[in-house]
């Protein structure tokens, strides 16, 4: 678990900000959060002055990065991906699939299950996010149309079995034939039903919420556009307090005004930041293979040949920076969106997402430009900027 560590700085819990604060961790847990007092602590001290000490970030939607792809279905690849994420302040995450043949999804489920029990130097794996293949082809985004198919309880049950019950989120189109039956099957577990890649109407989304849908994947993107006479999934998500949402704050998927609108409408407690990062994230500009498709990375924008956006190239510290600088959302609210809210969405708020005694010792330290200076996972320093 490691020795006692003291981290000093401007502590954002995120529900309280302690200007000259400290977090003390020992044996993998947080022991103390409060005003710094040298008499309080012994152990290794990291003094970050007026830089920000926050809970570790929780990313619910990660396809890949640094040349690694979840769909490679390799424990080594997922391990390397987890090590890539810590540089962006992510301390736990959900590896996320894309629409693929059944055998490929089963292989990913096995790889993620094996990776969950691994003790390493990267971000902790909290389970699997199954995005697709039960989507609406009309709103498929970068998912391959060849692998999109109707929801199947039998197929999903096999995936869930191979994951040892580890599917935490399933993103599907609620209007798809068979979606309500799958929703009934999945809602009996602790998992989260999320509407995404969908052309559902407002009325269809109302039915979906009654059937157990409680989340919307990358709000606005890959779904029926909002219209004042046809509000669709977006309108339902913004208007219904039972629904949580996630957004991609990469400066490409959403205009800053849309980011701010979501923050103002849903609030930090109902809005999670996700990266939706893919294999080329962190790599030079160029062309990369993503499944059976080619994606082009140019600058911060990743697209298919058709021009359709294909995931993002950010880590969550970048999303935090964009929310503060572009959308002008208060930092404490943004930290909540990157830590407490995603942890709460997947039922992990009893140990993740907040700086208070007894919680897992997952910490992220940001400088005043929101770049990561230090990442601690389970009481161990796993990244330190040099």
N, C-alpha and C positions, 0 to 999 in steps of 0.2 A: 504493500500500500504506500510506502514511502514515509519520509520524515515529516515533522511539522514544518509547515511553510506559512509565512506571513506575507500577504500582498497588500501594500499600502497604495492609496490613491483616492480619487473621487469615486466612491462606491455607489453604483446604481443597482439597487436590489432586484427588480426595477421599480418597486412601489415606494421607495424612499431613496433620496440621494443624500449621501453623507460626504461632505466636501473633503474633510481630512479624516478619511475612514481607513479601516483595515478589515481584511478577511483572513481568518486563521483556519487552516485546514490540517487535519491529522488523520491518519488511518483511513484515508479515502473519503472522509466526510468533513463538512463544514462545522467548525467548533464555535466560532465567534464571528459576529458581524457588528461593527459599531465604530465609535470614535477611537482613533489610535491612541494607545497608552502603552509605552514601552514596558511598563510593569506587567502588562497583560500576557506577554508572549515571550517565548524562547524558540529558537529554531532559525531556519534560513529566512532572511528578510529580503523581499523585493520591494524597493521603494520607487514608485512610479510618479511621485509628485502630484501634479494636477491632472494627470492622464486618467482615463476612465477604467474602472474595474467593474465588469458586468458578469452576469451569469453566462455560462457557456451557451453558444448558439445551437439551436436544434433545427436541422434542415429536413423537412418532410418529403422533399422531392429532388432526388439526385440520380441522374442517369449515368454520369461519368465525369471524367476530368483528367488532365495530364496524360492523355493517351489511353486511359483505362475506361472500359465500358462494362457496366453491370451485366449486359447481355452476353459478355464473354463467359459468364457462368463459371468463374474461377475464384476459388477462395483467395489465391494470391492477388488477383486483380482487385477484388473488393478490399483486401487489406491495403494495397497500394493507394486505392482511392481514398480510404479513410485517412491515410497519412497526408494526402494532398489537401484534404479539407481542413485540417487543423491550422494550416497557415492562414486560412480565412476566418479563424475563430470558431469553427464548428466543432463541438464536442460530442455530438450524437446526431445520427441521421437515419433515414430510411433509404436504402438502395431501391431504385425505382425501375420497373421494367418498361418495355414498349411492346406494342402489338407484334406478336411473333408466333411461330408454330407451337403447338402444345408441348412438344418434347423440349423445346428451348426454355419455355417458362418453367417446366419442371426442373430442369437443370439449374436455373437461377435460384429457384426455391431451395434446392439442396445446398447450393453454394452459400447462400445467405445464412441458412441454418448453421452450417459449419462455421461461418465467420462470426456469428453471434457469440459463440462460446470461446472465441479466441481472445487472449489477453495480449494486447500489443501496444504500439506507440501511436496509434491513430485515434480517430473519433469512434465512439462506441456505436454499435449497430443496434437499433431498437426494434428491428423487424423489417418487413418487406412492404413496399407500396406497389400494388399491382395496377399500373396504368394501362388500360387496354387488356385484352383485345376487344372488349365489349363496348365499342364506341359507335358513334354515328359517322359513317364514311364521309358524309357531307361536311363534317367539322373535324376531319381527322388531323389537320395540321400536318406535322411531319411524320405521323404514323403511316406505315405502308398499308395501302388499301388492300393488298393481297392477303393480309393476316387479320383484318377486322372481321368479326363474326358475331352471331347472336350470343347472348349470355347462355352459359351452360352450367347448371348446378353440378353435374358430374365432373366436368373439367375443373371447375373451381375447387371442388372438394378435394380432388387429387392434388392440386397445387397447394392447397392449405395443409393437406396431410404431409406433403414433402417438406413444407416449411415448418412443420411441427407446430401448426397453429399460429405461425408468426406473421401472417398477412395482417398488417395494422390498418392499411387504407386500401380500398379498392375504388378506382375511378372508372365510372362507366356512364353511358348515356341512359338516363332514366326512361326515355321514351322507347328504347329498343325492346323488341318483342322478347319476353322472358326476363326483363330486368327486375320487375316487381317480385317474381318468384325467387330470383337470386338474392334480392334485397332481404326477403323474409328469411332465407337460409343464413345469410351473413350477419344479419342484425341480432341473431341469437348469440353471437360471439361478442367479444369486446372491441371488434374492429369498427372502422369508420366508413360509412357509405358516402362517397363523394360524387357529385355530378360534374362531368367534364367531357370535353369533346362531344358536345351535345347540341341538338337543334330543338330542345324542348321548349314548349310554350310556357307561359306563366302558369296556366292551369295544370299542365302536366307536371310542372315542378311542385305545385301545391300537393298533388297526389303523391309525388315522390317523398316529400317531407313527411306526410302522414305514414308512409311506408318505412320510414327510418332514415332517409337521407338527411344528413346534418352538416354537410360541408360542400363547398364548391372549389374545384381545382382551377388554378390560375384564372381567376375571375376576369371576365371580358374576352380573354383569348380562347380561340377554338370553341366558340359557342354563338348561338343566335344573338345578333347585336341588340342592344337596348333600343326600343322605340317607345315613345310616349303612349302609343295605343297598342303596343305589342311588347311589353316589358321583358318577357322571356325569363331565362334563368337569372340574368343580371338583376332584373327588377325584383324577383323573388328573393334573391340573396341579400340585396340591400334593404329590403323592407321587412324581412322575417327575422326576428331576434333569435330564433332557434338555430339559425344557420351561421356557421363560421366560414371564412373564406381564406384563400391564400392568393398572393399576388407576386409577380415577378418584377422586382424593381431594378431592372438592369439598364434603364434608359432607352430600351429598344421596344419592349413589348407594350408599354403603357406610357402615355403622356404624363408629365408631372402633375397636371391637373386631375387626371384620373386617379393617380396614386393618392393625392390629397383628398379627393372626394371619398375614396374608400375609407381612409383613416378617419375622416370627419363623420361619415355615415355609420360605419360599423364599430369604430372605436378600436383601440389597441387590443382589448380583450377578446375581440372576435376576428382579428386580422392577423394572419401569419405571413411572414416573409419566407419565400422559398427561392432557391437558385434555379431549379430546373436545368442545372448544368449538364452538359454532354461531353463526350470524349475529347473534343478539341479544346476545351476550356484550359487555359494556361499554356497553350501551344502557339507557335508562330502562325501568321496568316498562311492560308493554303487550302487545299482540298483534302478531305478526310472521308473515309468510308464509315458509314453508320448503318449497320445491318446490310440491307441490299440497296442502300441509297448512298449518294455522294453529297456531302455538305461542304459548302464553301465558307471559310472563316475570313472575314476582312474587317479589321479593326475590332470592334466589340460586337459585331453582328455576324450571326451564323445562319445561313439560308440554304435551302434546296435550290436546284437549278431553276425551279419555277418562281423563285423569289420568296417562297413561304419561309417564315422564321422557323428555325429548327433548334429549339431549346436556347440556352444562354451559355455565356462563358464566365459568369461571375461566381464568387463565393459570397457568403452572407455578409461579410464585412463591407463588401461593395454595395450590397442592397441597403445596409444601414446608412452608409454615406449618402447614397442617392435619396433616400427618404428624408434625411435631414437637410441636404443641400438643395435638391431639386424640388421636393414636395413640401419642404419647410414644416416638417412634423417635429415636435419636441423630441429630443434624444431619448428621454426616459420612456416615452411611448414607443419609439422605434425599437429600443432594447427589449421591451415587452413583446413586441411583434416577432422578434428574432429568438426569443427564449421561452418566456413563460407561456405565451399563447400556444405555440406549436406543441409544447410539452403537454399542456392541458388538453389539446385536441385529441391526442392519442392516449390519454389516460396516464401520463407519466409525471403529472405535476406533484405527486407525492415525493419525488426525488430529483426532479430535473426542473430547470427553468427559473430558479429563484435563489438568491443568496440569503440563506437563513440557517441557523444551526440544525443539524440533522440531515440536511440535504446532501446529495452527492457533491463531492468537491470538484465541480466542473466550472472553470472560470475562464473568461476571455478579457484581456487587457487591451484597450484601444488607445492610440495616441489621439491628438487633437484633430487629426485629419481622418480618423476612423480606420487607420491601418492597424494590424494586429502586432502587438509587442510581445505577448505571452499567451500561451494556451495551456491550461491545466485540465487533465481528464482523470477523474477518480483520484485526485490528490497527487498525481504525477505530472511534472512539467514535461510536456510532449513537444512544445515548440517555444523557442525563444529567439526573437529577432536579434541578430548580431550586427 
